[in-house]
Amino acid sequence: MEQQGKAAVGWAARDDSGVLSPYNFSRRAQKDDDVTIKVLYCGICHTDLHIAKNDWRNAKYPVVPGHEIIGVVTDVGSSVTKLKAGDTVGVGYFVASCRSCETCGKGYENYCSKIVSTCNGVDHDHGGAVTQGGFSDVLVVNEHYVLRVPPGMPLDKAAPLLCAGVTVYSPMVLHGLNAPGKHLGVVGLGGLGHLAVKFGKAFGMRVTVISTSPGKRQKALEHLGADEFLVSRDPGQMAAAAGTMDGILDTASAWHPITPLFSLMKPMGQIIFLGVPTRLLELPACAIVPGGKGITGHGVGSIRECQTMLDMAGEHGINADVEVIKMDYVNTAFERLEKNDVRYRFVIDVAGSLASGAGDAKI
């Protein structure tokens, strides 16, 4: 039986209604290579909504969501070498991997078959407990999976970088969509999409936002600095942009027709799917065979990639555009997220909402 550690309080979903309410539980005991973190901020990702509502049929209730976590180290184990109490840190989508397989050996822990997600995962190294995420006041994490936050970053705006930021940054680097002068298409202008635009421009690329919503043109061009805006439902605009893009990041989480997107790319262009619609996407072979076009997916990023992304974000002043909320607003935030009524990421002020170790009555 895994020894219990520090008392924790968070907000958890108990069933597939997805409604969250206060929840008291215990974090695992800190081990020699662990750090204990006071959570300051936690972003809300579409994945949190999917898990809370059991859209993927894998929810392990009660579940405390949250994997875009910014906090401060309060205690370190005796074997910890890279962190100390008082350090400002981040924790992303996962908190464990086997660290011995070929994938981990190449530095891609995010694709390890034994990855343990920060919430709703099963941690076999610690008694098979279900992991609980960052909608809570405290975390205990192995130091290998903890990231340093560059000094000077606004902490609330840094939280979404731990998932949304690395999810767009990593495939751009992996597939060569980070070279000055290349043309990047970005489908969707939500939590992922707006950061894709920012990183694309920081890499010196020409960036075109592709959207079904003409009303987002001003935000894309004037606020985020995109070079062009393309309405995907406009046949004339689509035809004019045909064959111009080196690659496309598709960040949309809702179902959408994807066949027309392939016509926008140059020969051997690559479209990378980052969103996870619950309805099957449709693709005829004739969309990819002519022109030798490719299709792939990408999930978050490795620890190394995430740290490099944070360092670049700190150097270039890249932050997420956020709406900061208190924990007791989280259910309304989930409802708004389902309607895409957020610009561009909700971030929970955890430390301002939860008193460490407090019971339900104090929330």
N, C-alpha and C positions, 0 to 999 in steps of 0.2 A: 504494500500500500504506500503510495507516494505521500510523504510528510507534507502537511499543510503549512503554508507560510503566512504572509501578511494578509490581513483582512482587506477586502476590496469592495467597492460599491460601484455599480454601473447601471445601465439601462439595457434590458434584455427583452427579446421577443419570446413568447411562450408557445405560439402556435402559428399556423399559416395565415392568420389575419395580418401578421407583420406588425402588430401594435406593440410598442415598447413601453416598459414600465420599470420602476426602480427594482434593483436586484442586488442583494448582498451575497457575496461568495468569498472564497479564499484563493489567493494566488499560491502557486507552488513555492516551496521553500527555496530561497536563493542558494545556489551551489557555488563552488569555487570559481567557475568561469562565467558566472552570471552577473548581470547588473540589475539593480532595481531602479525603476524610472517613475517619477511623478509625471503624469500626463497633463500637458498644458492645453493642447489643441488636437482635434481629430477631424479630418475631412470625412465627408459622406460621399461614397462612391455608389454607382448603380449596382455594383456587386453586393453591397450591404443590403440594398433593397431586395435583390433577388434571393439572397440567403434568408432574410427575415420572413419573406413570404413563401419560402420553399419552392421557388420557381424551378429550381434544378433538382428537386426531390432528394436533397441530401442534407437538409437542415437537421441539426442535433440540438433540439430545444432542451432547456432554455439557452438561447444564443445571444451573446453580447457582440454586436457588430463592431467594425472599425479597424482599418489597416492603413490609414494615412496619419501617422501619429508623430507629434512633436512633443518632447518633454525634456526634463532635466534629470540627470543621474543623481540619485540620493544615497546609493550605497553600491559597493562593488565587492565581488568575491576576492579571495586571497590570490587567485591565479590570474586575475584580470590585468592586462598590460597596456591596453590602448585607451582606456577610459578612466576617469576619476570622478568623484562626487563633484557636482557643480557643472559638469559639461552639458551643453545643450545638444540633444541628439534626436534622431529620427528612427522610426521602425516602420517598415513597409509591409508588403503583402504576406511575407512568410517569416517564420521564426525558427525554422529548423530544416535540415536536409541531411542526407546520409553522409556527405562530405568524403565518400570513398569510391563512388561510382565514376565511370568515365566522364559523365556529364558534369558532375561536381568538380572533377579534376581539371576540366577545361575552363572552369570558372563560370558555369551556367547552372548554378544551383536552382534557378527558377524553373528548370525543366527536369529536375531530379524526380524520379518516380516515387520517392519517399518524402517529398516536400511536405512540410507541416504549415498550413496557412495560419495567419495570426489570429483569425477567428474561425470557428466551426471546423477546426482541424482536429485530428486525433494524434496526440503526442505520445507515441509508444515509449519514448525514452524517459517519460515521467509518468508512468503508471497508466498510460492509455487515457489520460484525461482529455476532455474536449477543451480546446483553446478558446479563450474569451478575449475579445478585441479591445480596441481603444476607446469605446464609449464607456470608459471606466477611469477611475482615478489613479490606478497604479498598474505597472507591468513588471514582470520578471522575465528577462530575456538573456540568452547566451550572447556574450559580447561580439561574437562573429557576425551577428545579424543586426547589429546596432550601427547606425551611421552618424557621422559627425555633421552638424549643421554649420555651414560657414558663418563667421561673425558678421553681424550687420543685417542678416536677412530678417524681414518681418515674419515672425514665427507663425502667425495665423495664415499668411499667404504662402508660407513654405510647406504647410502640411500636405496639400494635394500633390506636391511634387513627388512624394514618397510612393505614389501609385500612378496617378495620371501623368505626372512628369516623366518618370522613367519608362512608362508604357509607350510614349511617343518617341522619346529620345533614343532608346535602345534599338528599335528597328531602323531608325534613320541612319544610325552609325553602321549597323550590321549590313544593311543593303546599299550602302554608299549614297544615301540620300542626305548627305551632309556636306556636299561640296559647293563652294561658291559658284553661282551661275547656273546651277541645275534648277529645274522647274519641278516643284512639289505641289501636288494637289492634296487638299485636305477636305474630306467629306465630313460634314457636321461641325458645328461650332459650339459644342458644349464643353464639359470639363476637360476632356481629352483634346478636342479640336482647337480650342483657343490656345492651349499650351503648345500644340504642334506648330501653330502659326508663329508663336514667339521663338521657339527653338529654330524653326526654319529660317527666320529672318536673322537670328544670331549667327547661324551658319553661313549667312550671305547668299541665301537662295532666293529665287523668285517663287512666291507662294500665291497660289490661287485657292480660295475657299469655294467649295462646291456645296450648295445648300438648296433645299426645297423652299426655303423661306426668303423671299426678296427683302423682307423687312430687316434682315440681318446684315445687309450690305454696308450700311454706315458703320456698324460695330466692327465689321471685318476690316474695312479699309481705313477708317479714320482712327478707331480706338486701338486696334491690334496691329495695324501696319501691314496688312496683306496687300499684295500688288494688284490682284484682280479678284472679282467676285463673280461666280458663275451660278445661275439658276438652273438646276438640273432638269427642271420640267419645261424649260424653254428650248425647243428643238434648234432654233436659230443660234442661240448662244453655244449650245453643245457642238453644233457643226463647226462653228467658227474656231472652237478650241481643239478640234480633233487633231490628234497626233502631235501635241505640243508638250506633253508632260513626261518627265523621266520616271516618275513613280507617284503613287497615290497612297495616302494613309486614310483608311476608311474607319472613322471613329464612331459611327452611328450605332446606337444600341437598339434602335427600333428597326423593324423590317423595312427594306427599301429595295427597289429594282437595281441590280448591280450590273447587268449586261451593258447598259449605255456607258458606264464608266470606262470600260476597256478601250472604247474608241478614242478616248482622250489621250491615251498614252502613246509614246513613240514605240517603235519595234523593240522588243525585249524589255519593255517596261514592266514594273512589278507593282501589283496592288497588294497592300498589307492590311488585313482585317484585324482591328483591335477591339471593336465592339462585339457583343455577344447577343444578337437578337434571339429571342426564344422561338421564333418561327423560321423554318428552313429558308435559306437563300437559294435562288435559282440561277443557274449558269449553263447555257448551251456551249458545247465545245467550239462552235464557230466563233465565239467571242475571244478565244485565246489562241487557237491554232494559227490563224493568219497573224503574222507579226511576232510569233513566238513569245506571247505575253505570259507573265507568271502570276500566280496567286498564292499567297501564304498567309499565315496568321502569326501573331506574336503575343506572348503573355508577360506582362510586367518586365522585369529585368533582373540581372544578377546583382549581388551585393557590390561587386566591383563597378558595374555599370551605373548603379544607383549613386554610388559615391562620386563617380566622375560627373554624372549629371548634376548633382548638387553643387559640386565645385564650379562647373560651368555656369550654372544658374546664379551662383554668388558673384562670379566675375562679371557677368553681363546684366545683372539686375533683373533676372527673370523670376517673376512671381506669379502665382495664380490670382485671378480675379475672384474674390470670394464674398459671400454674405455670411457674416459671423452670427451665430445663434447660441442661445442657451440650451441646455439639455432638455428642458421641459417643452421645447418647441420641436423636438425631433420628429414626432409623428406628423405634424403639419408639414415639416420639411420633406418627409417621405412622400406625402401626398402631392406636394408641389413638384418633387423630382419626377414622379410618374407623369406629370403633365409638362415636363421640360420647362417649368416655371422657375428657373434659377439662372443667374448670371454670375459666374459660370460654375461655381462650386460652393456648396454649403460647408462651413467649418464650424464645429462645435467648440465653444469656449469651455473646455472640460473643467479646468482649474477654477474658473469663475462660477461653475454650476454645481460642482460636487466638492464637499469638504472631505478631505482624506480620512477614510475610516468611518465616515458618518453613516448613520442608519437611514432607513427610508424616510423617517419623519423630518430629516434635515435637508432633504433634496427639494 
